[in-house]
């Protein structure tokens, strides 16, 4: 068997491999510009270059990645969210109410997952 230090190093390295798909980073404009994301609630959102936006559920509008996060202003909804991209390409979105629903209570939130549409 190897030295105790080698065993610890190997175990630590293996644990990082297991965690890598869960590591997330904030979404960037480059992640979205010119792309279409299919979300787990059935909504398909297209993020056009130049900030134009189209959603099957929210209509047309604009999108932007700002210092405060991600923002959408559309025909049927205006909201801000924390959108992250996981190492495996999955997008996660946490939207605080009432932006995600007209009947959502203040302080409530909704979690979504999505991928680039095929």
MARKETI-149936 format. One record per residue (C-alpha): residue in one letter; x, y, z. Coordinates in steps of 0.25 Angstrom, whole numbers, plus 5000, padded with zeros to 4 digits. Layout:
residues N
AXYZ...
***
This chain:
residues 118
X500050005000X500550144997X500950245007X499850315016X500050445009X499850384995X498550315000X498050445005X498450524992X497750414984X496550414992X496450564991X496650564976X495550464974X494550544983X494750664974X494450584962X493150544969X492750694972X493150754958X491750734952X491150814963X492050934962X491251044957X491651184952X490751304949X490251314935X490951404925X490451484913X491251384905X490551264911X489151324906X489451414894X488851344881X488451224889X487051154892X486851084906X485750984909X485350994923X484750884932X483350954932X483250944917X483651084914X484551114903X485351244904X486151294892X487251404896X487551474883X488851554882X488651704885X487751674897X486451634890X485651514896X484551424893X483851324902X482751224899X482051264912X482451414914X482451464900X483551564894X484351664901X485851684906X486851614914X488151654921X489251604930X489551714940X490351724953X489051694960X488851564952X487951534941X486751614937X485551604927X484551704923X483451634914X482051654910X481451554920X482551564931X483651644937X484651574946X486051564952X486751434955X488051364959X488351274947X489551184948X490251084939X490750954944X491950884939X491050784931X490350894924X489150894932X488551034935X487851064948X486951174951X486451234965X485351334963X484851414975X483351444975X482551514971X483251514958X483051364955X481551374957X480551484959X480051414971X481351374977X481551424992X482651524994X483851444999X483451314992X484351264980X484351164969X485451074964X485651034950X486650944942X486850954927X487850914915X488150974902X486950924893X487350824882
***
